[in-house]
């Protein structure tokens, strides 16, 4: 049985920051075998708190902190928010074997153990000796969970373990954790709370300024503190319906532009395919995309959704035809003038040393600020709740803040087409709703939105079209009745 963990009067401050303390006298304890969910808005310090409880901070990552007491576990495992930060080996089987070697498992027992842990998380590979770099982000996340389960920890720290997983993968991971964690202590940070609350004994709610707002059983917390939770932008059951009711619903499906230009396709695909190592990873037979389309790209992890966006941007080798604004897309520089692209991992697109510089760098040369501040940059900082972070390095942001910056930098040029790869993962409710409203306004003005998402709420409430990717092949699925009607009327 694991030991009791917790903190007493914790205060923490990142070095070189003028901001106030991240935690202001936070105190709580977690009993052996207890399942605890940490809730809070983006940037409230949830991931940092997990790292303090595990001992990663300050034992491995040196961050100034003070506390009367910090009780960390002896035998623990940690699943990071970004799976790429977790791996030590280049191949899938070697990653789990590395864990087993450290546990002194005999070599002859390893193949069966490796297969067992991969099966637990639903990572089905024809060959387990596969390069990790060839996996999708969702598949990497499953591998990260499998490698941590191989540790057989007494305390398991989970930082958004299902953020990049499809619905089936999410269900499978939580089912697995239910099965193996009866005597295990769980400390979880998660925005996708649907389908996992029955696992939780206690919720600890953090306020935006790093204070402990409340703690208690899930039902009690959501009833007694719903007003504050909604105000802080924390996810809670029913938040989508409440948001629509308070804001008069989404305007998706109602055309704004009706001029002749809106009837011409913006993108045309003809026998198109994206290739990796000579192998077809994604393919589109014949599809056309029109101004004001919001296309949700759905499918299982590894199906080829991200590969589709990378192919459109010219970041993969392609064959066949993809026409953008009447021009056959080929050079990345030409495509970037018409298309804004947001990577699944936001860090892949940061190239400067501050939030403000990142947005300025994305502006066309003619709009670069010569002196002082740019009105468009100020608007973006305000719209994406980044004003207070304008001087901070992008890598110092929380995952939710990085995601907001990555989307803002793609939008600042006002592209006709936006390709977004899981743009809402890691965002709190406020960040998600604000981003979706901004995207909907752009769509109503004629911008094309092509969004890879695993969120069924976005697909149901906002998408005007749905592309499903199975084994790399893209097929159109019927959207909701009223959205199909809108699409038909727009193109008559």
TAWOQUI-V523090 format. One record per residue. N is the residue number from 1. PSI is psi in degrees with one decimal (none if undefined). D_FIRST is the distance of its C-alpha to the first C-alpha in whole Angstrom. Layout:
n=N psi=PSI d_first=D_FIRST
n=N psi=PSI d_first=D_FIRST
//
This chain:
n=1 psi=136.4 d_first=0
n=2 psi=164.2 d_first=4
n=3 psi=166.4 d_first=7
n=4 psi=137.4 d_first=10
n=5 psi=163.8 d_first=12
n=6 psi=-176.8 d_first=16
n=7 psi=152.5 d_first=20
n=8 psi=120.3 d_first=22
n=9 psi=51.8 d_first=26
n=10 psi=130.7 d_first=26
n=11 psi=136.3 d_first=29
n=12 psi=142.0 d_first=30
n=13 psi=128.1 d_first=33
n=14 psi=140.4 d_first=34
n=15 psi=144.8 d_first=37
n=16 psi=7.7 d_first=40
n=17 psi=140.3 d_first=40
n=18 psi=-8.1 d_first=42
n=19 psi=157.6 d_first=40
n=20 psi=177.2 d_first=38
n=21 psi=139.3 d_first=34
n=22 psi=-44.0 d_first=32
n=23 psi=136.4 d_first=29
n=24 psi=80.2 d_first=31
n=25 psi=37.7 d_first=29
n=26 psi=132.0 d_first=26
n=27 psi=131.5 d_first=23
n=28 psi=163.1 d_first=20
n=29 psi=155.0 d_first=16
n=30 psi=124.1 d_first=13
n=31 psi=156.3 d_first=10
n=32 psi=131.3 d_first=7
n=33 psi=-3.0 d_first=7
n=34 psi=146.5 d_first=11
n=35 psi=113.0 d_first=14
n=36 psi=134.6 d_first=16
n=37 psi=124.9 d_first=20
n=38 psi=119.6 d_first=22
n=39 psi=148.1 d_first=26
n=40 psi=161.7 d_first=29
n=41 psi=164.3 d_first=32
n=42 psi=135.3 d_first=33
n=43 psi=3.9 d_first=33
n=44 psi=-4.9 d_first=31
n=45 psi=17.4 d_first=28
n=46 psi=-47.6 d_first=25
n=47 psi=-40.1 d_first=25
n=48 psi=-39.5 d_first=25
n=49 psi=-39.9 d_first=23
n=50 psi=-41.6 d_first=20
n=51 psi=-32.0 d_first=21
n=52 psi=-44.8 d_first=21
n=53 psi=-31.5 d_first=17
n=54 psi=-20.6 d_first=17
n=55 psi=-4.1 d_first=19
n=56 psi=-42.3 d_first=22
n=57 psi=124.1 d_first=24
n=58 psi=9.7 d_first=25
n=59 psi=-38.4 d_first=24
n=60 psi=-47.6 d_first=25
n=61 psi=114.1 d_first=28
n=62 psi=106.9 d_first=30
n=63 psi=131.3 d_first=30
n=64 psi=126.2 d_first=31
n=65 psi=160.8 d_first=29
n=66 psi=144.2 d_first=29
n=67 psi=147.7 d_first=26
n=68 psi=-34.0 d_first=25
n=69 psi=139.3 d_first=21
n=70 psi=119.6 d_first=19
n=71 psi=109.1 d_first=15
n=72 psi=154.9 d_first=14
n=73 psi=163.5 d_first=11
n=74 psi=-45.5 d_first=11
n=75 psi=106.2 d_first=10
n=76 psi=161.5 d_first=12
n=77 psi=153.2 d_first=15
n=78 psi=124.1 d_first=18
n=79 psi=115.3 d_first=21
n=80 psi=158.6 d_first=24
n=81 psi=-40.0 d_first=26
n=82 psi=109.0 d_first=29
n=83 psi=-27.3 d_first=28
n=84 psi=-23.4 d_first=31
n=85 psi=-5.6 d_first=29
n=86 psi=-24.2 d_first=26
n=87 psi=143.6 d_first=28
n=88 psi=-21.5 d_first=28
n=89 psi=160.1 d_first=31
n=90 psi=-24.0 d_first=34
n=91 psi=153.4 d_first=33
n=92 psi=-54.6 d_first=30
n=93 psi=-34.8 d_first=29
n=94 psi=-31.1 d_first=29
n=95 psi=-44.4 d_first=27
n=96 psi=-35.5 d_first=24
n=97 psi=-35.0 d_first=25
n=98 psi=-42.3 d_first=25
n=99 psi=-46.0 d_first=21
n=100 psi=-35.8 d_first=21
n=101 psi=-41.1 d_first=24
n=102 psi=-24.1 d_first=21
n=103 psi=4.0 d_first=19
n=104 psi=38.2 d_first=21
n=105 psi=132.6 d_first=22
n=106 psi=142.9 d_first=25
n=107 psi=-37.6 d_first=28
n=108 psi=-19.5 d_first=29
n=109 psi=-11.9 d_first=26
n=110 psi=-45.3 d_first=26
n=111 psi=-43.4 d_first=28
n=112 psi=-40.2 d_first=26
n=113 psi=-43.1 d_first=23
n=114 psi=-46.7 d_first=25
n=115 psi=-37.8 d_first=27
n=116 psi=-48.1 d_first=23
n=117 psi=-34.5 d_first=22
n=118 psi=-38.3 d_first=25
n=119 psi=-35.7 d_first=26
n=120 psi=-39.1 d_first=22
n=121 psi=5.3 d_first=24
n=122 psi=27.6 d_first=27
n=123 psi=93.7 d_first=29
n=124 psi=109.0 d_first=32
n=125 psi=138.9 d_first=34
n=126 psi=-34.3 d_first=37
n=127 psi=115.8 d_first=36
n=128 psi=-17.8 d_first=33
n=129 psi=62.4 d_first=35
n=130 psi=139.1 d_first=36
n=131 psi=130.2 d_first=36
n=132 psi=-33.9 d_first=33
n=133 psi=-16.1 d_first=36
n=134 psi=-6.0 d_first=38
n=135 psi=153.5 d_first=35
n=136 psi=165.0 d_first=36
n=137 psi=-37.6 d_first=33
n=138 psi=-39.7 d_first=31
n=139 psi=-36.3 d_first=31
n=140 psi=-38.1 d_first=30
n=141 psi=-39.2 d_first=27
n=142 psi=-41.9 d_first=26
n=143 psi=-41.5 d_first=26
n=144 psi=-41.9 d_first=24
n=145 psi=-42.4 d_first=21
n=146 psi=-43.4 d_first=21
n=147 psi=-33.1 d_first=21
n=148 psi=-38.0 d_first=18
n=149 psi=-30.2 d_first=16
n=150 psi=-21.6 d_first=17
n=151 psi=-18.1 d_first=15
n=152 psi=57.5 d_first=12
n=153 psi=158.1 d_first=10
n=154 psi=-29.0 d_first=7
n=155 psi=130.3 d_first=9
n=156 psi=120.0 d_first=13
n=157 psi=123.8 d_first=16
n=158 psi=113.8 d_first=19
n=159 psi=95.4 d_first=22
n=160 psi=61.1 d_first=25
n=161 psi=-18.2 d_first=23
n=162 psi=14.0 d_first=26
n=163 psi=-34.3 d_first=29
n=164 psi=10.2 d_first=31
n=165 psi=149.2 d_first=30
n=166 psi=175.4 d_first=33
n=167 psi=-43.7 d_first=32
n=168 psi=-41.7 d_first=31
n=169 psi=-39.7 d_first=29
n=170 psi=-47.0 d_first=27
n=171 psi=-41.7 d_first=26
n=172 psi=-40.7 d_first=25
n=173 psi=-46.0 d_first=23
n=174 psi=-35.2 d_first=21
n=175 psi=-40.9 d_first=21
n=176 psi=-45.6 d_first=19
n=177 psi=-36.9 d_first=17
n=178 psi=-42.1 d_first=17
n=179 psi=-36.4 d_first=16
n=180 psi=-2.4 d_first=13
n=181 psi=19.6 d_first=11
n=182 psi=-40.2 d_first=10
n=183 psi=5.7 d_first=7
n=184 psi=144.7 d_first=7
n=185 psi=130.7 d_first=9
n=186 psi=132.2 d_first=13
n=187 psi=115.8 d_first=15
n=188 psi=134.6 d_first=19
n=189 psi=124.7 d_first=22
n=190 psi=134.5 d_first=25
n=191 psi=-33.8 d_first=28
n=192 psi=82.4 d_first=28
n=193 psi=-12.0 d_first=27
n=194 psi=130.8 d_first=28
n=195 psi=3.4 d_first=26
n=196 psi=-4.4 d_first=23
n=197 psi=-27.1 d_first=23
n=198 psi=-18.0 d_first=22
n=199 psi=-19.1 d_first=18
n=200 psi=132.0 d_first=18
n=201 psi=-37.6 d_first=17
n=202 psi=142.0 d_first=19
n=203 psi=135.1 d_first=22
n=204 psi=122.4 d_first=22
n=205 psi=126.1 d_first=26
n=206 psi=141.6 d_first=28
n=207 psi=168.7 d_first=32
n=208 psi=-28.1 d_first=34
n=209 psi=16.9 d_first=34
n=210 psi=18.6 d_first=30
n=211 psi=152.9 d_first=30
n=212 psi=114.3 d_first=27
n=213 psi=-45.8 d_first=29
n=214 psi=160.3 d_first=27
n=215 psi=144.5 d_first=24
n=216 psi=-177.1 d_first=23
n=217 psi=149.1 d_first=22
n=218 psi=-51.5 d_first=24
n=219 psi=-40.8 d_first=27
n=220 psi=-42.5 d_first=28
n=221 psi=-46.9 d_first=28
n=222 psi=-24.1 d_first=30
n=223 psi=-48.3 d_first=32
n=224 psi=-26.7 d_first=33
n=225 psi=22.2 d_first=33
n=226 psi=-40.6 d_first=34
n=227 psi=-48.4 d_first=37
n=228 psi=-39.3 d_first=36
n=229 psi=-44.7 d_first=33
n=230 psi=-40.4 d_first=37
n=231 psi=-37.5 d_first=38
n=232 psi=-11.1 d_first=36
n=233 psi=25.6 d_first=36
n=234 psi=140.9 d_first=32
n=235 psi=140.2 d_first=32
n=236 psi=159.2 d_first=31
n=237 psi=130.1 d_first=32
n=238 psi=5.8 d_first=36
n=239 psi=-35.5 d_first=37
n=240 psi=-46.8 d_first=39
n=241 psi=-40.4 d_first=41
n=242 psi=-40.7 d_first=41
n=243 psi=-44.8 d_first=43
n=244 psi=-42.1 d_first=45
n=245 psi=-40.6 d_first=47
n=246 psi=-24.5 d_first=47
n=247 psi=11.7 d_first=49
n=248 psi=20.7 d_first=51
n=249 psi=177.1 d_first=49
n=250 psi=155.9 d_first=49
n=251 psi=9.6 d_first=53
n=252 psi=139.6 d_first=52
n=253 psi=-9.2 d_first=54
n=254 psi=111.9 d_first=57
n=255 psi=142.6 d_first=60
n=256 psi=-45.9 d_first=61
n=257 psi=133.5 d_first=63
n=258 psi=15.3 d_first=66
n=259 psi=170.9 d_first=68
n=260 psi=-32.6 d_first=69
n=261 psi=-30.7 d_first=67
n=262 psi=-12.3 d_first=64
n=263 psi=-6.1 d_first=65
n=264 psi=138.4 d_first=65
n=265 psi=144.0 d_first=62
n=266 psi=-34.8 d_first=60
n=267 psi=142.1 d_first=58
n=268 psi=127.6 d_first=60
n=269 psi=132.8 d_first=58
n=270 psi=111.4 d_first=60
n=271 psi=53.7 d_first=58
n=272 psi=144.2 d_first=56
n=273 psi=144.4 d_first=53
n=274 psi=136.7 d_first=50
n=275 psi=143.6 d_first=50
n=276 psi=123.5 d_first=47
n=277 psi=32.0 d_first=48
n=278 psi=-6.6 d_first=51
n=279 psi=138.6 d_first=49
n=280 psi=120.7 d_first=49
n=281 psi=-23.8 d_first=46
n=282 psi=143.7 d_first=47
n=283 psi=146.3 d_first=51
n=284 psi=124.6 d_first=53
n=285 psi=-77.0 d_first=56
n=286 psi=108.2 d_first=58
n=287 psi=149.4 d_first=57
n=288 psi=145.0 d_first=58
n=289 psi=134.3 d_first=57
n=290 psi=157.7 d_first=59
n=291 psi=136.1 d_first=59
n=292 psi=3.1 d_first=56
n=293 psi=134.5 d_first=54
n=294 psi=104.3 d_first=50
n=295 psi=116.4 d_first=49
n=296 psi=122.8 d_first=45
n=297 psi=114.8 d_first=44
n=298 psi=166.9 d_first=41
n=299 psi=166.3 d_first=40
n=300 psi=159.6 d_first=37
n=301 psi=133.0 d_first=35
n=302 psi=4.0 d_first=37
n=303 psi=-24.1 d_first=40
n=304 psi=17.2 d_first=42
n=305 psi=-51.4 d_first=42
n=306 psi=-35.7 d_first=42
n=307 psi=-34.3 d_first=44
n=308 psi=-46.8 d_first=47
n=309 psi=-42.2 d_first=47
n=310 psi=-36.8 d_first=47
n=311 psi=-44.0 d_first=50
n=312 psi=-37.9 d_first=52
n=313 psi=-3.1 d_first=51
n=314 psi=16.9 d_first=53
n=315 psi=-5.4 d_first=50
n=316 psi=155.2 d_first=50
n=317 psi=144.2 d_first=53
n=318 psi=164.2 d_first=54
n=319 psi=162.0 d_first=57
n=320 psi=-160.8 d_first=59
n=321 psi=135.0 d_first=60
n=322 psi=108.3 d_first=58
n=323 psi=130.7 d_first=61
n=324 psi=117.6 d_first=60
n=325 psi=42.0 d_first=62
n=326 psi=2.2 d_first=65
n=327 psi=134.0 d_first=64
n=328 psi=116.7 d_first=62
n=329 psi=131.9 d_first=59
n=330 psi=-58.1 d_first=59
n=331 psi=136.5 d_first=59
n=332 psi=-39.1 d_first=56
n=333 psi=-41.3 d_first=58
n=334 psi=-42.0 d_first=60
n=335 psi=-36.5 d_first=57
n=336 psi=-21.8 d_first=55
n=337 psi=-25.1 d_first=58
n=338 psi=-22.7 d_first=58
n=339 psi=132.1 d_first=54
n=340 psi=135.0 d_first=51
n=341 psi=133.1 d_first=48
n=342 psi=116.0 d_first=44
n=343 psi=157.7 d_first=42
n=344 psi=-40.2 d_first=38
n=345 psi=108.9 d_first=37
n=346 psi=-26.4 d_first=39
n=347 psi=-20.8 d_first=39
n=348 psi=-20.9 d_first=41
n=349 psi=3.4 d_first=44
n=350 psi=132.6 d_first=44
n=351 psi=-0.9 d_first=47
n=352 psi=-173.7 d_first=47
n=353 psi=5.4 d_first=46
n=354 psi=159.8 d_first=46
n=355 psi=-46.2 d_first=45
n=356 psi=-43.6 d_first=49
n=357 psi=-34.2 d_first=50
n=358 psi=-42.3 d_first=48
n=359 psi=-41.5 d_first=50
n=360 psi=-39.3 d_first=53
n=361 psi=-31.4 d_first=53
n=362 psi=-13.5 d_first=53
n=363 psi=149.2 d_first=56
n=364 psi=153.7 d_first=59
n=365 psi=-37.4 d_first=61
n=366 psi=-20.7 d_first=64
n=367 psi=5.3 d_first=61
n=368 psi=131.9 d_first=60
n=369 psi=129.3 d_first=60
n=370 psi=-49.0 d_first=63
n=371 psi=147.3 d_first=62
n=372 psi=-152.0 d_first=60
n=373 psi=149.0 d_first=58
n=374 psi=134.8 d_first=58
n=375 psi=-38.5 d_first=58
n=376 psi=-36.0 d_first=56
n=377 psi=-43.2 d_first=53
n=378 psi=-41.2 d_first=53
n=379 psi=-42.7 d_first=53
n=380 psi=-42.8 d_first=50
n=381 psi=-40.2 d_first=48
n=382 psi=-46.0 d_first=49
n=383 psi=-32.2 d_first=48
n=384 psi=16.9 d_first=45
n=385 psi=46.5 d_first=43
n=386 psi=5.6 d_first=44
n=387 psi=-46.2 d_first=46
n=388 psi=-11.2 d_first=44
n=389 psi=9.8 d_first=43
n=390 psi=-30.8 d_first=46
n=391 psi=-2.3 d_first=46
n=392 psi=146.5 d_first=42
n=393 psi=138.5 d_first=42
n=394 psi=-34.4 d_first=40
n=395 psi=-11.6 d_first=37
n=396 psi=-0.6 d_first=36
n=397 psi=159.5 d_first=36
n=398 psi=168.2 d_first=33
n=399 psi=-41.5 d_first=33
n=400 psi=-40.5 d_first=34
n=401 psi=-38.6 d_first=37
n=402 psi=-41.3 d_first=38
n=403 psi=-43.0 d_first=38
n=404 psi=-40.9 d_first=41
n=405 psi=-41.1 d_first=43
n=406 psi=-39.8 d_first=43
n=407 psi=-41.8 d_first=44
n=408 psi=-40.8 d_first=47
n=409 psi=-27.6 d_first=48
n=410 psi=-30.2 d_first=49
n=411 psi=-19.9 d_first=51
n=412 psi=-24.7 d_first=53
n=413 psi=-7.9 d_first=55
n=414 psi=49.8 d_first=56
n=415 psi=155.9 d_first=56
n=416 psi=-25.6 d_first=57
n=417 psi=134.3 d_first=54
n=418 psi=121.8 d_first=50
n=419 psi=117.3 d_first=48
n=420 psi=120.5 d_first=44
n=421 psi=101.0 d_first=41
n=422 psi=57.0 d_first=38
n=423 psi=-14.8 d_first=40
n=424 psi=-1.7 d_first=37
n=425 psi=139.4 d_first=34
n=426 psi=-2.8 d_first=32
n=427 psi=145.5 d_first=34
n=428 psi=179.9 d_first=34
n=429 psi=-42.8 d_first=36
n=430 psi=-47.1 d_first=39
n=431 psi=-40.0 d_first=39
n=432 psi=-50.2 d_first=39
n=433 psi=-39.9 d_first=42
n=434 psi=-43.6 d_first=44
n=435 psi=-44.3 d_first=44
n=436 psi=-37.2 d_first=45
n=437 psi=-40.7 d_first=47
n=438 psi=-40.6 d_first=49
n=439 psi=-39.5 d_first=49
n=440 psi=-37.2 d_first=50
n=441 psi=-41.6 d_first=53
n=442 psi=-43.4 d_first=54
n=443 psi=-42.8 d_first=54
n=444 psi=-21.5 d_first=56
n=445 psi=-2.0 d_first=58
n=446 psi=-7.1 d_first=58
n=447 psi=139.9 d_first=56
n=448 psi=130.0 d_first=54
n=449 psi=121.1 d_first=50
n=450 psi=108.2 d_first=48
n=451 psi=119.3 d_first=44
n=452 psi=126.4 d_first=42
n=453 psi=149.4 d_first=39
n=454 psi=4.9 d_first=36
n=455 psi=109.4 d_first=36
n=456 psi=-24.2 d_first=38
n=457 psi=-39.4 d_first=39
n=458 psi=-42.7 d_first=41
n=459 psi=-45.5 d_first=43
n=460 psi=-40.3 d_first=44
n=461 psi=-24.2 d_first=45
n=462 psi=-29.9 d_first=47
n=463 psi=136.7 d_first=48
n=464 psi=-19.3 d_first=51
n=465 psi=154.7 d_first=51
n=466 psi=123.4 d_first=48
n=467 psi=123.1 d_first=47
n=468 psi=132.2 d_first=45
n=469 psi=120.6 d_first=44
n=470 psi=122.4 d_first=43
n=471 psi=39.0 d_first=43
n=472 psi=-13.0 d_first=45
n=473 psi=129.6 d_first=48
n=474 psi=125.4 d_first=49
n=475 psi=143.0 d_first=50
n=476 psi=134.8 d_first=51
n=477 psi=151.0 d_first=49
n=478 psi=134.3 d_first=51
n=479 psi=-172.9 d_first=50
n=480 psi=158.2 d_first=50
n=481 psi=-47.5 d_first=53
n=482 psi=-28.1 d_first=55
n=483 psi=-36.2 d_first=54
n=484 psi=-39.5 d_first=55
n=485 psi=-42.4 d_first=58
n=486 psi=-47.7 d_first=58
n=487 psi=-40.2 d_first=58
n=488 psi=-43.4 d_first=61
n=489 psi=-36.8 d_first=63
n=490 psi=-29.1 d_first=63
n=491 psi=4.7 d_first=64
n=492 psi=none d_first=67
//
